[in-house]
């Protein structure tokens, strides 16, 4: 079983007096919750992924008993959190879900996580590989590492291996339906139809990416 945990959102604040949490989910959907209790990890520190063996000083495993839409975000109820004072402790914590829960039954409506490490094209032009995700307050963003070179690798039976992109450059590409031309989950290939100039505007430098 995949033991990686992906950050799916954060706790905004307590809600009410009975320990409920008002949370923001980056994907703005909670269909990973199927009505049965599910274990989540709450951690003070942000990371795209969290290893289940993490030695973080504040890492809590809590069971989600209910989650439902509320205003622009969601209300979450956790097992064992029954008072507002207990919920206050989780304010600003990041929420992590085990990645095997994020497998969409509809290939045309994938979870954001399923685009990770996908090869991205703008029409026929190769752009790069999805390295992580971001959110600008209204849209999910793909963090795409550009590819500088392609090289034939005889060790992979002549297949093209993507390599050579700089670690300190990336594109921020809004993931919206108007840009999406096709998605092949088997090939992990995402083809977009981007407005002219968007990649130039959204090319960034960051040594941490």
N, C-alpha and C positions, 0 to 999 in steps of 0.2 A: 504494500500500500504506500502511496506517495505520502511522505511525512512533511512535505513543505506546506507552509501556511502563508496565505496571501492577505495583504491588508485590503479590507473591503470598505472601511469607513472609520468614523470616529464618534466618540460620545460628545455631544454638544453640551448637555446639562441634564440634571434630574428633572423628572416630570411628575408632579403630584407628590403625595405624602407616602405612597406605598412602595417606593423603590423603583418605579419605572424609569426608563432612560429615553431621552429624546436624542436620536442618533442620525447622523448623515451617512448614507451609503453612496459611495462614489458612482456606482452603476445605476443608481436611482431605481433599483429593483431588488426584490428579496425572494425571488422564486426558487432560490436554493433552500428555502425553508418550506418543508412539505407538511407542516402541521404536527410533527413529532419533535421532541427535544433534540437539540443539536449542540455539540460542544464548540465554544468559541474561545479564543485566547484574547485577553486584554493586556496591552503592554503600553508603558509610558512612552517608549521610543518608537519612532517610525522606521519602517524598513519595507521595501517592496515585498520581501519574503522573510519569513522567520522560521528558523529551524526549530523543530519540536524540542530539541535538546538545549535550546538557548539558555545561557546562564545569566540572563537579565535579572537584576535585583528585584524588579517589580514585573512579574509575569503571572497573570491569573487565568486559570482555566475555569470557565463558568458555563453553565448550560442555559441556552436560550429556550424559553418555554413558549414565547409568543413574540411575533413581530408584525406590525401592521402600519399602513400609511397613516400619516398625521400631518396635516398642512403640507409643507413642501418636503418633509422628511419622513421619519419613521419613529414609532414608539416600540421599545423593546422591553420585555419582561424577562428577568433572569432568576433562575432557581437560587434561593438563599438570600436574595437581595429584596428585603421586604420593608425597608424604611428609607426615607429620604436621606438620612445621614449616611447610610451605607452607600447609597447611589452617588452622593457627593464625591466620594473617594475615587470614582471612575471618571469624573469630568475631565475632558481633554485626552482620555486614553484612546489609543488606536485599537481597532477591532480586526482580528485575524480569523480566517476560515480555512479549513483544510482544503487543498485545491481539488481533491477528487469529487467534492460536492459541486464543482463548477463545470459540469458537462451538460451542455444544452441538448434537449431532445430534438430541437429543430435546428438543423445546420444553417438556416437562413436567419436565425436569431441567436447568435452565439453570445456567451458571456464574454465580457471584456478580456478576462484572463486567457481565453482560448486564442487570442491574437498574439500572445507572447511568443517571440522567436519566429513569427511569420515573416515571409519575404514580401515586401511591399513594392508595388509598381504604380507609377502614375501613367495610366494608359499603357503604352508598351515600354516605357522607360523604367528601368530598375532604379529604385530609390534607396532601399536599405532594409534593415531588419528591425522589428519591434523589440526594443530593449526593456521598456517599462511603460508606465502610464502616468498621466497627470490629469488635473482637473482645473478649469479656469473659472469655476463658479457657475457656468451654464452648460459646458460641454465636456465630454470625455476627450482626452488628448492622447494620441499615440506618441510615445517618445521613440523616434526611429533613428538608428545609427546609419549614417550614409555609408555606402560601399564605394571604395575608390578603385578597386581592381577585381577582376575575375581571373581565376587561375585553374588550369586543368591539373588535376591531381591523379597521377597514375595509381596511387594507393587506393583510390575509391573507384577504380574501374572506369576512369575517364570522365566521371561526372564533374560538373563545375562546382568548385568549392568557393564560397564567398569569403573574402578575407581582405585585410589591408585597410579597413576603415579606421579613422582616427578616434581615439577614445574620448577626446574632449570636444567633439562636435556631434550635434544631433539636430533633428527636425522635430518640431511640435506640430502635429497634424490633427486637426479636429476630426473626430469620428462621427460624422453625420450622414444621414441617408442620402442626401443630395450628392455626396462625393463617392458613395460606394457603388462600384460597378459590379464586382463579383467577389465571392469568397469561397475558396476550396479548402475545407478543413482537412482533407486527406493530404494534400500537397502543402498545407500551411501557406497558402498563397493568397494575398489580398491585393486586388486590383482596384485602384481609385481613379477618379476622373477629377483632378484638382484644377482650380482656377489658375490661370497663368500668373506667375509671379509669387504664388503662395509659399512655395518652398524657399525661395530666396528671402522672403520676409521673415519666415519662421525658422531659419537656420540659426542655431545658437551654439555658444561655446560654454562648456562647463567641465572642469577637470573631474568632477564627481560622477559624471555620467559615463 
